[in-house]
């Protein structure tokens, strides 16, 4: 990227604090949803590491939230 090009990057994977700040749900609720399999996450664990980094899938969080919209307000699936 040079000085004349501006690029906006939307994170696809978020740490828990960023997910909480972005979507307005509690950290406890975020971890519950992950444990229940309602949202996706990944643990970045390498051999010999004592702690891992957990990242949460932003699209799965959005899909979970949108599932609470009334049917007429839910996003329409694209058809080709």
Order of alpha helices (4+ residues) and beta strands (2+ residues): beta-alpha-alpha-beta-beta-alpha
